[in-house]
């Protein structure tokens, strides 16, 4: 009877250790993958926006030319 309970305990212990190893591996992979993804992102972005120029404003009214001085 002692052998059977010992074998049962060893099976559950090995399942628990296996689950812990898998969990640690999954957490390690997730951390590694997220770090690689952050390094792959560009640090700066260049943006080139082409917009049409607005129409030029109409010419303002002009003042008439000043009269030329007349010699005395």
mmCIF file of the N, C-alpha and C atoms, coordinates in Angstrom:
data_MODEL
# 
_entry.id   MODEL 
# 
loop_
_atom_site.group_PDB 
_atom_site.id 
_atom_site.type_symbol 
_atom_site.label_atom_id 
_atom_site.label_alt_id 
_atom_site.label_comp_id 
_atom_site.label_asym_id 
_atom_site.label_entity_id 
_atom_site.label_seq_id 
_atom_site.pdbx_PDB_ins_code 
_atom_site.Cartn_x 
_atom_site.Cartn_y 
_atom_site.Cartn_z 
_atom_site.occupancy 
_atom_site.B_iso_or_equiv 
_atom_site.pdbx_formal_charge 
_atom_site.auth_seq_id 
_atom_site.auth_comp_id 
_atom_site.auth_asym_id 
_atom_site.auth_atom_id 
_atom_site.pdbx_PDB_model_num 
ATOM 1   N N  . UNK A 1 1  ? 0.810  -1.180  0.000   1.00 0.00 ? 1  UNK A N  1 
ATOM 2   C CA . UNK A 1 1  ? 0.000  0.000   0.000   1.00 0.00 ? 1  UNK A CA 1 
ATOM 3   C C  . UNK A 1 1  ? 0.872  1.270   0.000   1.00 0.00 ? 1  UNK A C  1 
ATOM 4   N N  . UNK A 1 2  ? 1.990  1.210   0.667   1.00 0.00 ? 2  UNK A N  1 
ATOM 5   C CA . UNK A 1 2  ? 2.866  2.365   0.743   1.00 0.00 ? 2  UNK A CA 1 
ATOM 6   C C  . UNK A 1 2  ? 3.440  2.691   -0.632  1.00 0.00 ? 2  UNK A C  1 
ATOM 7   N N  . UNK A 1 3  ? 3.724  1.658   -1.408  1.00 0.00 ? 3  UNK A N  1 
ATOM 8   C CA . UNK A 1 3  ? 4.272  1.893   -2.741  1.00 0.00 ? 3  UNK A CA 1 
ATOM 9   C C  . UNK A 1 3  ? 3.275  2.589   -3.652  1.00 0.00 ? 3  UNK A C  1 
ATOM 10  N N  . UNK A 1 4  ? 2.024  2.215   -3.529  1.00 0.00 ? 4  UNK A N  1 
ATOM 11  C CA . UNK A 1 4  ? 1.016  2.802   -4.400  1.00 0.00 ? 4  UNK A CA 1 
ATOM 12  C C  . UNK A 1 4  ? 0.804  4.283   -4.076  1.00 0.00 ? 4  UNK A C  1 
ATOM 13  N N  . UNK A 1 5  ? 0.738  4.696   -2.818  1.00 0.00 ? 5  UNK A N  1 
ATOM 14  C CA . UNK A 1 5  ? 0.538  6.109   -2.484  1.00 0.00 ? 5  UNK A CA 1 
ATOM 15  C C  . UNK A 1 5  ? 1.781  6.920   -2.842  1.00 0.00 ? 5  UNK A C  1 
ATOM 16  N N  . UNK A 1 6  ? 2.953  6.314   -2.719  1.00 0.00 ? 6  UNK A N  1 
ATOM 17  C CA . UNK A 1 6  ? 4.183  6.997   -3.093  1.00 0.00 ? 6  UNK A CA 1 
ATOM 18  C C  . UNK A 1 6  ? 4.212  7.234   -4.600  1.00 0.00 ? 6  UNK A C  1 
ATOM 19  N N  . UNK A 1 7  ? 3.773  6.272   -5.380  1.00 0.00 ? 7  UNK A N  1 
ATOM 20  C CA . UNK A 1 7  ? 3.743  6.424   -6.834  1.00 0.00 ? 7  UNK A CA 1 
ATOM 21  C C  . UNK A 1 7  ? 2.726  7.488   -7.227  1.00 0.00 ? 7  UNK A C  1 
ATOM 22  N N  . UNK A 1 8  ? 1.595  7.509   -6.548  1.00 0.00 ? 8  UNK A N  1 
ATOM 23  C CA . UNK A 1 8  ? 0.574  8.513   -6.836  1.00 0.00 ? 8  UNK A CA 1 
ATOM 24  C C  . UNK A 1 8  ? 1.087  9.920   -6.520  1.00 0.00 ? 8  UNK A C  1 
ATOM 25  N N  . UNK A 1 9  ? 1.806  10.037  -5.420  1.00 0.00 ? 9  UNK A N  1 
ATOM 26  C CA . UNK A 1 9  ? 2.367  11.333  -5.038  1.00 0.00 ? 9  UNK A CA 1 
ATOM 27  C C  . UNK A 1 9  ? 3.409  11.786  -6.059  1.00 0.00 ? 9  UNK A C  1 
ATOM 28  N N  . UNK A 1 10 ? 4.240  10.859  -6.533  1.00 0.00 ? 10 UNK A N  1 
ATOM 29  C CA . UNK A 1 10 ? 5.273  11.208  -7.503  1.00 0.00 ? 10 UNK A CA 1 
ATOM 30  C C  . UNK A 1 10 ? 4.658  11.645  -8.838  1.00 0.00 ? 10 UNK A C  1 
ATOM 31  N N  . UNK A 1 11 ? 3.552  11.031  -9.227  1.00 0.00 ? 11 UNK A N  1 
ATOM 32  C CA . UNK A 1 11 ? 2.892  11.427  -10.471 1.00 0.00 ? 11 UNK A CA 1 
ATOM 33  C C  . UNK A 1 11 ? 2.378  12.858  -10.355 1.00 0.00 ? 11 UNK A C  1 
ATOM 34  N N  . UNK A 1 12 ? 1.702  13.173  -9.265  1.00 0.00 ? 12 UNK A N  1 
ATOM 35  C CA . UNK A 1 12 ? 1.170  14.524  -9.090  1.00 0.00 ? 12 UNK A CA 1 
ATOM 36  C C  . UNK A 1 12 ? 2.287  15.553  -8.948  1.00 0.00 ? 12 UNK A C  1 
ATOM 37  N N  . UNK A 1 13 ? 3.368  15.145  -8.278  1.00 0.00 ? 13 UNK A N  1 
ATOM 38  C CA . UNK A 1 13 ? 4.507  16.050  -8.132  1.00 0.00 ? 13 UNK A CA 1 
ATOM 39  C C  . UNK A 1 13 ? 5.155  16.321  -9.487  1.00 0.00 ? 13 UNK A C  1 
ATOM 40  N N  . UNK A 1 14 ? 5.284  15.307  -10.325 1.00 0.00 ? 14 UNK A N  1 
ATOM 41  C CA . UNK A 1 14 ? 5.879  15.516  -11.646 1.00 0.00 ? 14 UNK A CA 1 
ATOM 42  C C  . UNK A 1 14 ? 4.964  16.359  -12.541 1.00 0.00 ? 14 UNK A C  1 
ATOM 43  N N  . UNK A 1 15 ? 3.654  16.185  -12.428 1.00 0.00 ? 15 UNK A N  1 
ATOM 44  C CA . UNK A 1 15 ? 2.717  17.022  -13.187 1.00 0.00 ? 15 UNK A CA 1 
ATOM 45  C C  . UNK A 1 15 ? 2.831  18.478  -12.743 1.00 0.00 ? 15 UNK A C  1 
ATOM 46  N N  . UNK A 1 16 ? 2.921  18.697  -11.432 1.00 0.00 ? 16 UNK A N  1 
ATOM 47  C CA . UNK A 1 16 ? 3.042  20.054  -10.900 1.00 0.00 ? 16 UNK A CA 1 
ATOM 48  C C  . UNK A 1 16 ? 4.343  20.709  -11.361 1.00 0.00 ? 16 UNK A C  1 
ATOM 49  N N  . UNK A 1 17 ? 5.444  19.969  -11.292 1.00 0.00 ? 17 UNK A N  1 
ATOM 50  C CA . UNK A 1 17 ? 6.731  20.524  -11.730 1.00 0.00 ? 17 UNK A CA 1 
ATOM 51  C C  . UNK A 1 17 ? 6.711  20.790  -13.238 1.00 0.00 ? 17 UNK A C  1 
ATOM 52  N N  . UNK A 1 18 ? 6.120  19.904  -14.005 1.00 0.00 ? 18 UNK A N  1 
ATOM 53  C CA . UNK A 1 18 ? 6.011  20.123  -15.446 1.00 0.00 ? 18 UNK A CA 1 
ATOM 54  C C  . UNK A 1 18 ? 5.189  21.356  -15.778 1.00 0.00 ? 18 UNK A C  1 
ATOM 55  N N  . UNK A 1 19 ? 4.071  21.555  -15.049 1.00 0.00 ? 19 UNK A N  1 
ATOM 56  C CA . UNK A 1 19 ? 3.245  22.737  -15.271 1.00 0.00 ? 19 UNK A CA 1 
ATOM 57  C C  . UNK A 1 19 ? 4.010  24.008  -14.912 1.00 0.00 ? 19 UNK A C  1 
ATOM 58  N N  . UNK A 1 20 ? 4.785  23.955  -13.828 1.00 0.00 ? 20 UNK A N  1 
ATOM 59  C CA . UNK A 1 20 ? 5.587  25.129  -13.443 1.00 0.00 ? 20 UNK A CA 1 
ATOM 60  C C  . UNK A 1 20 ? 6.648  25.442  -14.496 1.00 0.00 ? 20 UNK A C  1 
ATOM 61  N N  . UNK A 1 21 ? 7.288  24.418  -15.025 1.00 0.00 ? 21 UNK A N  1 
ATOM 62  C CA . UNK A 1 21 ? 8.300  24.632  -16.064 1.00 0.00 ? 21 UNK A CA 1 
ATOM 63  C C  . UNK A 1 21 ? 7.659  25.236  -17.312 1.00 0.00 ? 21 UNK A C  1 
ATOM 64  N N  . UNK A 1 22 ? 6.503  24.727  -17.702 1.00 0.00 ? 22 UNK A N  1 
ATOM 65  C CA . UNK A 1 22 ? 5.801  25.294  -18.859 1.00 0.00 ? 22 UNK A CA 1 
ATOM 66  C C  . UNK A 1 22 ? 5.378  26.734  -18.608 1.00 0.00 ? 22 UNK A C  1 
ATOM 67  N N  . UNK A 1 23 ? 4.887  27.035  -17.407 1.00 0.00 ? 23 UNK A N  1 
ATOM 68  C CA . UNK A 1 23 ? 4.462  28.401  -17.083 1.00 0.00 ? 23 UNK A CA 1 
ATOM 69  C C  . UNK A 1 23 ? 5.649  29.359  -17.112 1.00 0.00 ? 23 UNK A C  1 
ATOM 70  N N  . UNK A 1 24 ? 6.766  28.942  -16.544 1.00 0.00 ? 24 UNK A N  1 
ATOM 71  C CA . UNK A 1 24 ? 7.958  29.804  -16.554 1.00 0.00 ? 24 UNK A CA 1 
ATOM 72  C C  . UNK A 1 24 ? 8.452  30.006  -17.980 1.00 0.00 ? 24 UNK A C  1 
ATOM 73  N N  . UNK A 1 25 ? 8.405  28.957  -18.786 1.00 0.00 ? 25 UNK A N  1 
ATOM 74  C CA . UNK A 1 25 ? 8.813  29.082  -20.187 1.00 0.00 ? 25 UNK A CA 1 
ATOM 75  C C  . UNK A 1 25 ? 7.907  30.027  -20.959 1.00 0.00 ? 25 UNK A C  1 
ATOM 76  N N  . UNK A 1 26 ? 6.596  29.924  -20.729 1.00 0.00 ? 26 UNK A N  1 
ATOM 77  C CA . UNK A 1 26 ? 5.651  30.798  -21.435 1.00 0.00 ? 26 UNK A CA 1 
ATOM 78  C C  . UNK A 1 26 ? 5.841  32.252  -21.013 1.00 0.00 ? 26 UNK A C  1 
ATOM 79  N N  . UNK A 1 27 ? 6.044  32.502  -19.737 1.00 0.00 ? 27 UNK A N  1 
ATOM 80  C CA . UNK A 1 27 ? 6.263  33.872  -19.255 1.00 0.00 ? 27 UNK A CA 1 
ATOM 81  C C  . UNK A 1 27 ? 7.572  34.417  -19.833 1.00 0.00 ? 27 UNK A C  1 
ATOM 82  N N  . UNK A 1 28 ? 8.619  33.594  -19.836 1.00 0.00 ? 28 UNK A N  1 
ATOM 83  C CA . UNK A 1 28 ? 9.903  34.029  -20.395 1.00 0.00 ? 28 UNK A CA 1 
ATOM 84  C C  . UNK A 1 28 ? 9.797  34.355  -21.868 1.00 0.00 ? 28 UNK A C  1 
ATOM 85  N N  . UNK A 1 29 ? 9.084  33.511  -22.617 1.00 0.00 ? 29 UNK A N  1 
ATOM 86  C CA . UNK A 1 29 ? 8.912  33.766  -24.049 1.00 0.00 ? 29 UNK A CA 1 
ATOM 87  C C  . UNK A 1 29 ? 8.110  35.046  -24.283 1.00 0.00 ? 29 UNK A C  1 
ATOM 88  N N  . UNK A 1 30 ? 7.061  35.261  -23.491 1.00 0.00 ? 30 UNK A N  1 
ATOM 89  C CA . UNK A 1 30 ? 6.243  36.468  -23.655 1.00 0.00 ? 30 UNK A CA 1 
ATOM 90  C C  . UNK A 1 30 ? 7.078  37.715  -23.378 1.00 0.00 ? 30 UNK A C  1 
ATOM 91  N N  . UNK A 1 31 ? 7.898  37.680  -22.334 1.00 0.00 ? 31 UNK A N  1 
ATOM 92  C CA . UNK A 1 31 ? 8.754  38.834  -22.039 1.00 0.00 ? 31 UNK A CA 1 
ATOM 93  C C  . UNK A 1 31 ? 9.783  39.056  -23.140 1.00 0.00 ? 31 UNK A C  1 
ATOM 94  N N  . UNK A 1 32 ? 10.374 37.978  -23.633 1.00 0.00 ? 32 UNK A N  1 
ATOM 95  C CA . UNK A 1 32 ? 11.365 38.096  -24.700 1.00 0.00 ? 32 UNK A CA 1 
ATOM 96  C C  . UNK A 1 32 ? 10.734 38.639  -25.983 1.00 0.00 ? 32 UNK A C  1 
ATOM 97  N N  . UNK A 1 33 ? 9.568  38.130  -26.330 1.00 0.00 ? 33 UNK A N  1 
ATOM 98  C CA . UNK A 1 33 ? 8.899  38.565  -27.558 1.00 0.00 ? 33 UNK A CA 1 
ATOM 99  C C  . UNK A 1 33 ? 8.475  40.024  -27.458 1.00 0.00 ? 33 UNK A C  1 
ATOM 100 N N  . UNK A 1 34 ? 7.990  40.455  -26.308 1.00 0.00 ? 34 UNK A N  1 
ATOM 101 C CA . UNK A 1 34 ? 7.579  41.854  -26.169 1.00 0.00 ? 34 UNK A CA 1 
ATOM 102 C C  . UNK A 1 34 ? 8.784  42.782  -26.226 1.00 0.00 ? 34 UNK A C  1 
ATOM 103 N N  . UNK A 1 35 ? 9.912  42.340  -25.701 1.00 0.00 ? 35 UNK A N  1 
ATOM 104 C CA . UNK A 1 35 ? 11.119 43.167  -25.765 1.00 0.00 ? 35 UNK A CA 1 
ATOM 105 C C  . UNK A 1 35 ? 11.612 43.291  -27.204 1.00 0.00 ? 35 UNK A C  1 
ATOM 106 N N  . UNK A 1 36 ? 11.537 42.205  -27.962 1.00 0.00 ? 36 UNK A N  1 
ATOM 107 C CA . UNK A 1 36 ? 11.945 42.244  -29.360 1.00 0.00 ? 36 UNK A CA 1 
ATOM 108 C C  . UNK A 1 36 ? 11.013 43.150  -30.159 1.00 0.00 ? 36 UNK A C  1 
ATOM 109 N N  . UNK A 1 37 ? 9.727  43.126  -29.848 1.00 0.00 ? 37 UNK A N  1 
ATOM 110 C CA . UNK A 1 37 ? 8.767  43.957  -30.571 1.00 0.00 ? 37 UNK A CA 1 
ATOM 111 C C  . UNK A 1 37 ? 9.024  45.435  -30.278 1.00 0.00 ? 37 UNK A C  1 
ATOM 112 N N  . UNK A 1 38 ? 9.400  45.769  -29.051 1.00 0.00 ? 38 UNK A N  1 
ATOM 113 C CA . UNK A 1 38 ? 9.673  47.165  -28.712 1.00 0.00 ? 38 UNK A CA 1 
ATOM 114 C C  . UNK A 1 38 ? 10.926 47.655  -29.409 1.00 0.00 ? 38 UNK A C  1 
ATOM 115 N N  . UNK A 1 39 ? 11.927 46.799  -29.562 1.00 0.00 ? 39 UNK A N  1 
ATOM 116 C CA . UNK A 1 39 ? 13.154 47.217  -30.235 1.00 0.00 ? 39 UNK A CA 1 
ATOM 117 C C  . UNK A 1 39 ? 12.940 47.378  -31.733 1.00 0.00 ? 39 UNK A C  1 
ATOM 118 N N  . UNK A 1 40 ? 11.960 46.701  -32.296 1.00 0.00 ? 40 UNK A N  1 
ATOM 119 C CA . UNK A 1 40 ? 11.719 46.777  -33.729 1.00 0.00 ? 40 UNK A CA 1 
ATOM 120 C C  . UNK A 1 40 ? 10.989 48.058  -34.118 1.00 0.00 ? 40 UNK A C  1 
ATOM 121 N N  . UNK A 1 41 ? 10.364 48.739  -33.157 1.00 0.00 ? 41 UNK A N  1 
ATOM 122 C CA . UNK A 1 41 ? 9.626  49.959  -33.471 1.00 0.00 ? 41 UNK A CA 1 
ATOM 123 C C  . UNK A 1 41 ? 10.589 51.093  -33.786 1.00 0.00 ? 41 UNK A C  1 
ATOM 124 N N  . UNK A 1 42 ? 10.276 51.914  -34.769 1.00 0.00 ? 42 UNK A N  1 
ATOM 125 C CA . UNK A 1 42 ? 11.147 53.058  -35.069 1.00 0.00 ? 42 UNK A CA 1 
ATOM 126 C C  . UNK A 1 42 ? 11.060 54.097  -33.960 1.00 0.00 ? 42 UNK A C  1 
ATOM 127 N N  . UNK A 1 43 ? 12.161 54.756  -33.717 1.00 0.00 ? 43 UNK A N  1 
ATOM 128 C CA . UNK A 1 43 ? 12.206 55.777  -32.664 1.00 0.00 ? 43 UNK A CA 1 
ATOM 129 C C  . UNK A 1 43 ? 11.608 57.102  -33.127 1.00 0.00 ? 43 UNK A C  1 
ATOM 130 N N  . UNK A 1 44 ? 11.685 57.406  -34.412 1.00 0.00 ? 44 UNK A N  1 
ATOM 131 C CA . UNK A 1 44 ? 11.101 58.641  -34.930 1.00 0.00 ? 44 UNK A CA 1 
ATOM 132 C C  . UNK A 1 44 ? 10.381 58.333  -36.237 1.00 0.00 ? 44 UNK A C  1 
ATOM 133 N N  . UNK A 1 45 ? 9.450  59.166  -36.547 1.00 0.00 ? 45 UNK A N  1 
ATOM 134 C CA . UNK A 1 45 ? 8.657  58.976  -37.760 1.00 0.00 ? 45 UNK A CA 1 
ATOM 135 C C  . UNK A 1 45 ? 8.724  60.261  -38.568 1.00 0.00 ? 45 UNK A C  1 
ATOM 136 N N  . UNK A 1 46 ? 9.014  60.144  -39.855 1.00 0.00 ? 46 UNK A N  1 
ATOM 137 C CA . UNK A 1 46 ? 9.000  61.298  -40.733 1.00 0.00 ? 46 UNK A CA 1 
ATOM 138 C C  . UNK A 1 46 ? 7.669  61.334  -41.465 1.00 0.00 ? 46 UNK A C  1 
ATOM 139 N N  . UNK A 1 47 ? 7.023  62.479  -41.410 1.00 0.00 ? 47 UNK A N  1 
ATOM 140 C CA . UNK A 1 47 ? 5.715  62.632  -42.038 1.00 0.00 ? 47 UNK A CA 1 
ATOM 141 C C  . UNK A 1 47 ? 5.827  63.724  -43.090 1.00 0.00 ? 47 UNK A C  1 
ATOM 142 N N  . UNK A 1 48 ? 5.383  63.440  -44.290 1.00 0.00 ? 48 UNK A N  1 
ATOM 143 C CA . UNK A 1 48 ? 5.390  64.414  -45.375 1.00 0.00 ? 48 UNK A CA 1 
ATOM 144 C C  . UNK A 1 48 ? 3.935  64.641  -45.785 1.00 0.00 ? 48 UNK A C  1 
ATOM 145 N N  . UNK A 1 49 ? 3.436  65.820  -45.490 1.00 0.00 ? 49 UNK A N  1 
ATOM 146 C CA . UNK A 1 49 ? 2.045  66.140  -45.795 1.00 0.00 ? 49 UNK A CA 1 
ATOM 147 C C  . UNK A 1 49 ? 2.031  67.144  -46.935 1.00 0.00 ? 49 UNK A C  1 
ATOM 148 N N  . UNK A 1 50 ? 1.427  66.769  -48.032 1.00 0.00 ? 50 UNK A N  1 
ATOM 149 C CA . UNK A 1 50 ? 1.306  67.654  -49.191 1.00 0.00 ? 50 UNK A CA 1 
ATOM 150 C C  . UNK A 1 50 ? -0.122 68.175  -49.240 1.00 0.00 ? 50 UNK A C  1 
ATOM 151 N N  . UNK A 1 51 ? -0.255 69.474  -49.076 1.00 0.00 ? 51 UNK A N  1 
ATOM 152 C CA . UNK A 1 51 ? -1.572 70.104  -49.163 1.00 0.00 ? 51 UNK A CA 1 
ATOM 153 C C  . UNK A 1 51 ? -1.510 71.169  -50.246 1.00 0.00 ? 51 UNK A C  1 
ATOM 154 N N  . UNK A 1 52 ? -2.602 71.408  -50.930 1.00 0.00 ? 52 UNK A N  1 
ATOM 155 C CA . UNK A 1 52 ? -2.568 72.443  -51.976 1.00 0.00 ? 52 UNK A CA 1 
ATOM 156 C C  . UNK A 1 52 ? -2.424 73.828  -51.353 1.00 0.00 ? 52 UNK A C  1 
ATOM 157 N N  . UNK A 1 53 ? -1.788 74.711  -52.112 1.00 0.00 ? 53 UNK A N  1 
ATOM 158 C CA . UNK A 1 53 ? -1.630 76.086  -51.642 1.00 0.00 ? 53 UNK A CA 1 
ATOM 159 C C  . UNK A 1 53 ? -2.963 76.799  -51.722 1.00 0.00 ? 53 UNK A C  1 
ATOM 160 N N  . UNK A 1 54 ? -3.246 77.662  -50.766 1.00 0.00 ? 54 UNK A N  1 
ATOM 161 C CA . UNK A 1 54 ? -4.493 78.426  -50.849 1.00 0.00 ? 54 UNK A CA 1 
ATOM 162 C C  . UNK A 1 54 ? -4.388 79.449  -51.980 1.00 0.00 ? 54 UNK A C  1 
ATOM 163 N N  . UNK A 1 55 ? -5.505 79.854  -52.530 1.00 0.00 ? 55 UNK A N  1 
ATOM 164 C CA . UNK A 1 55 ? -5.436 80.852  -53.609 1.00 0.00 ? 55 UNK A CA 1 
ATOM 165 C C  . UNK A 1 55 ? -4.878 82.164  -53.063 1.00 0.00 ? 55 UNK A C  1 
ATOM 166 N N  . UNK A 1 56 ? -4.160 82.868  -53.939 1.00 0.00 ? 56 UNK A N  1 
ATOM 167 C CA . UNK A 1 56 ? -3.585 84.145  -53.499 1.00 0.00 ? 56 UNK A CA 1 
ATOM 168 C C  . UNK A 1 56 ? -4.707 85.173  -53.336 1.00 0.00 ? 56 UNK A C  1 
ATOM 169 N N  . UNK A 1 57 ? -4.540 86.061  -52.368 1.00 0.00 ? 57 UNK A N  1 
ATOM 170 C CA . UNK A 1 57 ? -5.586 87.070  -52.165 1.00 0.00 ? 57 UNK A CA 1 
ATOM 171 C C  . UNK A 1 57 ? -5.600 88.054  -53.336 1.00 0.00 ? 57 UNK A C  1 
ATOM 172 N N  . UNK A 1 58 ? -6.738 88.642  -53.601 1.00 0.00 ? 58 UNK A N  1 
ATOM 173 C CA . UNK A 1 58 ? -6.794 89.607  -54.709 1.00 0.00 ? 58 UNK A CA 1 
ATOM 174 C C  . UNK A 1 58 ? -5.945 90.836  -54.372 1.00 0.00 ? 58 UNK A C  1 
ATOM 175 N N  . UNK A 1 59 ? -5.536 91.526  -55.440 1.00 0.00 ? 59 UNK A N  1 
ATOM 176 C CA . UNK A 1 59 ? -4.731 92.732  -55.237 1.00 0.00 ? 59 UNK A CA 1 
ATOM 177 C C  . UNK A 1 59 ? -5.568 93.802  -54.535 1.00 0.00 ? 59 UNK A C  1 
ATOM 178 N N  . UNK A 1 60 ? -4.913 94.498  -53.644 1.00 0.00 ? 60 UNK A N  1 
ATOM 179 C CA . UNK A 1 60 ? -5.591 95.579  -52.921 1.00 0.00 ? 60 UNK A CA 1 
ATOM 180 C C  . UNK A 1 60 ? -5.725 96.789  -53.841 1.00 0.00 ? 60 UNK A C  1 
ATOM 181 N N  . UNK A 1 61 ? -6.696 97.652  -53.576 1.00 0.00 ? 61 UNK A N  1 
ATOM 182 C CA . UNK A 1 61 ? -6.811 98.860  -54.406 1.00 0.00 ? 61 UNK A CA 1 
ATOM 183 C C  . UNK A 1 61 ? -5.547 99.721  -54.283 1.00 0.00 ? 61 UNK A C  1 
ATOM 184 N N  . UNK A 1 62 ? -5.152 100.290 -55.388 1.00 0.00 ? 62 UNK A N  1 
ATOM 185 C CA . UNK A 1 62 ? -3.946 101.118 -55.390 1.00 0.00 ? 62 UNK A CA 1 
ATOM 186 C C  . UNK A 1 62 ? -4.307 102.578 -55.239 1.00 0.00 ? 62 UNK A C  1 
ATOM 187 N N  . UNK A 1 63 ? -3.444 103.280 -54.547 1.00 0.00 ? 63 UNK A N  1 
ATOM 188 C CA . UNK A 1 63 ? -3.596 104.730 -54.443 1.00 0.00 ? 63 UNK A CA 1 
ATOM 189 C C  . UNK A 1 63 ? -3.066 105.351 -55.734 1.00 0.00 ? 63 UNK A C  1 
ATOM 190 N N  . UNK A 1 64 ? -3.640 106.461 -56.114 1.00 0.00 ? 64 UNK A N  1 
ATOM 191 C CA . UNK A 1 64 ? -3.107 107.091 -57.327 1.00 0.00 ? 64 UNK A CA 1 
ATOM 192 C C  . UNK A 1 64 ? -1.688 107.592 -57.074 1.00 0.00 ? 64 UNK A C  1 
ATOM 193 N N  . UNK A 1 65 ? -0.931 107.663 -58.145 1.00 0.00 ? 65 UNK A N  1 
ATOM 194 C CA . UNK A 1 65 ? 0.437  108.151 -58.017 1.00 0.00 ? 65 UNK A CA 1 
ATOM 195 C C  . UNK A 1 65 ? 0.422  109.622 -57.572 1.00 0.00 ? 65 UNK A C  1 
ATOM 196 N N  . UNK A 1 66 ? 1.419  109.957 -56.771 1.00 0.00 ? 66 UNK A N  1 
ATOM 197 C CA . UNK A 1 66 ? 1.541  111.355 -56.314 1.00 0.00 ? 66 UNK A CA 1 
ATOM 198 C C  . UNK A 1 66 ? 1.911  112.229 -57.499 1.00 0.00 ? 66 UNK A C  1 
ATOM 199 N N  . UNK A 1 67 ? 1.389  113.455 -57.525 1.00 0.00 ? 67 UNK A N  1 
ATOM 200 C CA . UNK A 1 67 ? 1.738  114.342 -58.658 1.00 0.00 ? 67 UNK A CA 1 
ATOM 201 C C  . UNK A 1 67 ? 3.226  114.699 -58.622 1.00 0.00 ? 67 UNK A C  1 
ATOM 202 N N  . UNK A 1 68 ? 3.781  114.859 -59.787 1.00 0.00 ? 68 UNK A N  1 
ATOM 203 C CA . UNK A 1 68 ? 5.185  115.235 -59.877 1.00 0.00 ? 68 UNK A CA 1 
ATOM 204 C C  . UNK A 1 68 ? 5.331  116.702 -59.444 1.00 0.00 ? 68 UNK A C  1 
ATOM 205 N N  . UNK A 1 69 ? 6.396  117.024 -58.743 1.00 0.00 ? 69 UNK A N  1 
ATOM 206 C CA . UNK A 1 69 ? 6.582  118.425 -58.337 1.00 0.00 ? 69 UNK A CA 1 
ATOM 207 C C  . UNK A 1 69 ? 6.859  119.316 -59.562 1.00 0.00 ? 69 UNK A C  1 
ATOM 208 N N  . UNK A 1 70 ? 6.279  120.460 -59.529 1.00 0.00 ? 70 UNK A N  1 
ATOM 209 C CA . UNK A 1 70 ? 6.420  121.409 -60.635 1.00 0.00 ? 70 UNK A CA 1 
ATOM 210 C C  . UNK A 1 70 ? 7.535  122.393 -60.256 1.00 0.00 ? 70 UNK A C  1 
ATOM 211 N N  . UNK A 1 71 ? 8.503  122.640 -61.154 1.00 0.00 ? 71 UNK A N  1 
ATOM 212 C CA . UNK A 1 71 ? 9.546  123.607 -60.815 1.00 0.00 ? 71 UNK A CA 1 
ATOM 213 C C  . UNK A 1 71 ? 8.975  125.017 -60.779 1.00 0.00 ? 71 UNK A C  1 
ATOM 214 N N  . UNK A 1 72 ? 9.481  125.818 -59.901 1.00 0.00 ? 72 UNK A N  1 
ATOM 215 C CA . UNK A 1 72 ? 8.981  127.179 -59.775 1.00 0.00 ? 72 UNK A CA 1 
ATOM 216 C C  . UNK A 1 72 ? 9.796  128.146 -60.543 1.00 0.00 ? 72 UNK A C  1 
# 
